[in-house]
Amino acid sequence: MATAKKRPRGDAEESQAECPFKVEHPSPGEKEKKQKKRRRQDSEDQPQPSPKMPLQVSPFSPTGKFKDPNNTMDRHYMVAPNPRWTDMTRYNSFVLNGVKYYSEGFIFVANNSTIERQRNPGEAMQPRKKSDDDWVARILEIRASDEHHVYARVYWMYWPDELPPGTQDGRRMVQGRQPYHGVNELIASNHMDIINVVSVTAAATVNQWDEQNEDEIQSALYWRQAIDVRTMELSSVELRCKCNRPENPDKILVGCTNDYCKKWLHDDCLVHGALLDTYKRLGADKPHKPSVVKEEEGDGPKRPLSPSESGAGQTTQQSIDVKPEEQGTIKLADVENNPTALDVEDLTTIPVASGSSEPKKRGRPRKSEPGDPGTSKPYEGLFEAVIRNDLVPPVVEIKDQRQNVDGGDKSWTEPIRCLICHHVIH
């Protein structure tokens, strides 16, 4: 178990919501050995039976693969102190500040950065990483002893910036955001934790992006990769283009129109190829001879920025509204008016008494500087180019930046050729 690589529970601070529980992941094999040893030592006594170790079946099924094809991301776990956790009533939902949150739903959880911005709204905005925003989690289980003690067992969603050093991405060891990660991209995980639900700030919509479905448009937070925190391994992603790099959904891909190819190509790879060809043809001093190119204005086919997926629907259930008190005061009126409500196992909703408590702290790794593999660019400073998707067919527009070349065109367009089959894309 790689505890040091997970987001550790920080020391108690004013900004943290109290949570007396922690999640442990003992190996089932080690647990059995300890039980056998204890039975041998206490053969004449009858020791208390150990609590059963539950298995959390992962709610995430990435389309990519891990090195182990049988890896399902399922994890055995124990919540400590276990008797106190299991003695609490289990609920399907809770209501906080008039908003209902369901088990298996996604939530935003406040962190120290968001809390500090709320405390100092007049301060000038500073550049920040996506991971400085609220954390995102998926609720696995809700338990409570009363409306003031409501907790959720969650799986954390990672922002790409939070990937720690030594994360395995295919054959590479990486850290932080990679060039293919989109702005709104998350990474699913089996990093389990217990939180006090007063840390929850809002419901989140998170969709799974199936890269193999190229016709969908992604409009909300999404995930396509998962990380197994036991091995710090990322699931694989779909590789595109001649360069065999993944797709960044915030950037445009151009699809080859050859029915025997139909590969998706990165626009920057197409630009790089066109500039290399231009440099080989013109070098540093040869002018470009004018050529007649018929252009037709129109709406060219564009590669969708990202696929979309509808979020999982939630079944509406009865709920009990929470009545937050001023200055952090709490009343038990709702519980006293319904003394038997908490005696029923698996009730639908637990009311949460709002206070001034805020979330516990989780450490985050530093963001690495992303970069593509080094590529020779002899054309830099001489030519520049851009893909014109607004034309039909799409073309690459090249501009001559050389100052010492007389004659010829200083700007022209050329057809786009597939980098794989060399077919002209139309």
N, C-alpha and C positions, 0 to 999 in steps of 0.2 A: 504494500500500500504506500503510494507516494504522497504522504501527507504534506511534505514541504512544498510540493508543486501545486497544492490546492489553495484556495483562498482561505487563510486561517482566520479563526475568530479572534478579533483584536481585544486589547485590554478595554475594560469598562470605561466609557466616556459619556459625557453629557448627552451626546447625540445618538446614543445607542438605545434601542428598545431591549428591555430585559428579556432574556430567554435562558431558562435553566437547563435546557436539553442540548445534547450533542449526539451526533450520529457516529457510530463506530462500524467498521467493516472487518470483523474477525473472519479468518478463513474457516469454512465449515469443517475442514479436516483437522485444524488445530483445536477447534471446539470439541470434536469427538475425542481427541486424545486426552484433553484436560478432563473430560467427563469420566473416561475410563480410569485415568490415574486417580481421580477423587474417589471413585467407587472402590478401587483397591485399597486406598488408605483408610476409608471409612466403611469397611466391609461389615462391621458390626452395627453401625448406625445406618439410618436412612436419610441421606442428605436431601436437601430441598431440590426438586427438579429445576434444571436451568431453563430459562425462558426459551421458547422456540425461536429459532433464527429465521425471520421472514425473508422471502426472496422478492425483490422489487423487479417486476417485469418492465423492461424499458418501454415507455410510450413512444419512443422514436425509432423509426425504421429508415435509415438513410438509404438512398438509392445506390450510393457508392459502397465500396467494400473495405474491410480491414484485412490485414495480412492473414489473420485466422478467419477463414470463410464461415466458421461456425460462431463467430463472435456476435452475440445478440445485445451486448451492453447490460444484460441483467446483472443485478448485484444483490448479494446477501447483506443484511444490515441489522444493527441493533441500535435502539434509542436508549440512551442512558440519562438519568436513572430510569430503568425499564419499568419497574412497578408503578411509578408515578405517571409515566406516559400511558401505559395500558389501562390504568384506572380511570383515565379521563374519557369522556364520552366522545364518540366519533360522529362527525357531522358531514353532510353533503355540501354545505355552503355556509357562508357567514355574511353579515351585513355590516359595513363600516361606512359611517358618514352618508348613509342613505344609498350606498351602492352595494349591490349584491355580487359576491365572488363565489365561483363554483370550484369544487374539486375538479381537477384535470384542466382547469382554465389557466391562461397566462396572465401574469401580473407584472406591474412595474413596482420595484422596491427602492425606496430612497436610500441614497448613500451619502457620505459626508460631503461630497462635492455639491450635490443638489441641495442639501440642507444649508450649506454655507451660502449658496446663491440666494436662497429664499430669505435668509437672515439679513443679507446685505443687498437688497434689490437695486440700490442706487449706485453701486460700484460699476465702473466701466467693464464692459464685456471683454474677457480675455480669451484668446484662442484656446480651444480645448479639444480633446479627443472624444470620440463617440462614447468611449467607456466612462467618461465623466458624467454622462447622462445617467438616469435611473438604471439600476440593474433590472434584468428581466428573468423571471423564473416561471416554471410550470408547477402548479399545485398538484401534489400526489395524495395528500391526506390532510384532513382538518380535525383537530381535537381540541377540547376545551373542558375546563373544570367549572367555569362560570363565565359570564360575559366580560369579565376583566382579565381572564387568563385563557386566551385563544391563540392557538399555535398552528402553523402549517408546516408540513414536511414537503420540501420542494426539491426539484432538480433545477440547477442553475443553467441559464443560457449564457454563453460567453459572447461578449463582443470580440471581434478578431484582435483588437488591440491588447486583449487580456491573455492571449496565448503565451505561456511562459517559455523561458529558454529550454531547449531540449525537446520541444514538441516535434513529433515525427510526422512529416507530410510527404508521403511516398518514400522516396529514398533520401530525402533531405531533412536536416534538422533545422527548424525555423523558430522564430520568435516574433510575436506580434502580427500586425496586419500584413497580409500578402497582397501583391498587385491585383490578384483576381477577386479579392473581397470587395463587395459593393458597400455603399454607404449605409444601407439599411440591413445589412446581412448580420445574422447571428449564427452561433454554432451551438448545436444541441450537445448536452453532456449527460453523464451519469454521476455528476458531482452533487451529492445529496446534502441537505442541511435542514435545520429546523429554524423557523423565524417566528417572531412575534408579529401577528398580523397588523398591528398598528403601524408597522413599517411600510405597509402597502399604500401606494399613492394613486394607482389607477389600474383599470383592466387593460390588458394589452392584446392586440391582434397579431398573431404570428402564424404565418402560413409556411407550409413546406413547399419548396420549389423543386419540381421534378425537371431536371435539365433535359431529359429525353423528350419531354413534351414541348416542342419548339413553338407552338401556337399560342401559348398562354402568356398573359401579361401580368407581371408582379407589381403590385401597387402598395403593399404594406411591408411591415417587418417580415422577414422570411429567413429560413435556414435551409441549407442543402447538405452541409457537412455535420458530422457528429465527432466528438472527441471522447475517447475512453480514458478517463483519468487514471485508471489502473496502470496503463502503459503509456499514457500521453501520446496516443496515436490518433491522427485524424483519418476519417474515412476518405476514400478517394473521390475525386471529382471528374466530371466529363472533360476530356481533352479535346481541344478544337484546333483547327488551322494546321498549316504545315509545321508550325513551331511546337505543336503538341503542348500548348499551355491552356489552362482553364479559361473560361469566359468570365469577364467582369460584366455583370448585368447592367452597370451604369454606362457602359461603352457600347458602341454600335458594332454589330457583326454584319458582314456582307455574305450572302449565300450564293454559292456557285449555281448557275442556271443549267449546267450540263446534267442531264438526267442520269448519267452514269457516274457522276461525282457527288453533287449536292452537298459539298462540304461547306461548313461555316468558317469564314476567314476574319481574323482581327483586322480592323481598319488600319491600325498602326503597322501591321505586317505588310498590308497591301501598299501603304505609303512608302515603307522602307524598300520594298521590292521595286517600286516605280522609280524611286530616287537612285537606287543602285544602277538600274538600267540606264537612266538618264546620264549619270556620271560616267558610266562605261562608254556611252555613245558620244558625249560632248566633252568630257574631261574638264580641265580648268580654263580652256581658252577657245573652244570651238563653239560658234554661235548655233542656235537652233534655227533651222530653216523652216519658214512658214509652211503650213500644210492646211488644206481645206478640211474642216471638220464640221459637219452639220450637227447643230445642237437643237434640241427641242425642249422647251420648258415644260415641266410637268411635275407631278408628284412621283418621285422614284420610289421603288420598293425599299423599305427600310427594315433592318433587323430589329425586332422588338427589344426594348431596353431590358426587359426581364419578364419572365412568365409570372402568372398569378395563380392563386389557388384560394378557393373559398375556405374560410375558417370553419372549424368544426362547430356545428350547431349545438346549443345548449338547451336542455329542457327546462322550462320555467317551473319553479317550485315555490311553495309558500315561504314567506320570509317574515322576520321580525325586525322592524326598523330600530336602529340605534339612535339614542338621543344623547349626543355629546354634551357634556357639562362645561360651563365656562371655567377658566383658570385651572383646568386639569382635574376638577372635582368629579367624583364618580358616585353614582347611585345604583343600588341593586333593585330598583323598583320593578323592573321587568321580571326579574327572577322571583321576587317576593310575591308578585301578583300571580305567578304561575309556578308554584313550588315543585310541581311534578314534572316540569318540562325537561329538566336535565336528568331525569331518572330513566328516560327511554333511550335505549341503545340506537345509534345511527339516526338521530333526529335530522331533519332536513336542513335547519339553519340555526346558527348560534349568533345571538346579538353580541356586538363588540363594544365595550365601553371605551370611547376615545379619550386619550389623555395627551400629555405633552411629550410622551416617550417617542424616541426616534430610533432608527435601526442600528444594529451592531455594525462594526466595521469589518470589512473584508479587504485583505491586502491584494494589490494588483501588480502584475509585472510591468516593466517598462515597455513602451512601444518601440519596436525596431523600425529601422528605416527600410522600407520595401524597395526592391529594385529588380529589374529584369536582368537575365543573363547578359553579359557583355556582348555587344554586337558592333562590328566595325562599321563606321559611318563616314566614309571618305567624302561624302557630299556635303557635310555640315559646313555652313557658311557660304556655300555655293548655290545650292538649290533648296527649295522647300516645296511641300506639296500638301494637298488636302483632298479627301474624298468628297465629291459632289453628289450626294444622294438626292438632291433636289432636281436633278436632270434625269431624263429617260433616254437611253439607258444611263446608269450612273457612270461617272468618269472620274479620273484623277486630274486635278488641276495643279500644274507645276509652275512655279515662279522662279525666274533666273535672278539670283542675287549677286552675280559676278559683276564687278564694277569695271573691269578692264577688258570686256568683250564688246566689240562693236558689231552692229548689225544683228539680224535675227530677231525672233520674238522674245519678249521678256516674260510673257505669260501665255500658256497654252494648255489644252486638255488632251488627254490620251485615254483610250479605252482601258478598262480594268481587265486584267487577265488573272484567272485562277492560279494561285501559287502551286497547286497540286497537279491539275490536269492541263493548265495553260489555255483553257477555253476562255473566249471573250465573254465576260458577264454582261448580259443584256436584260 
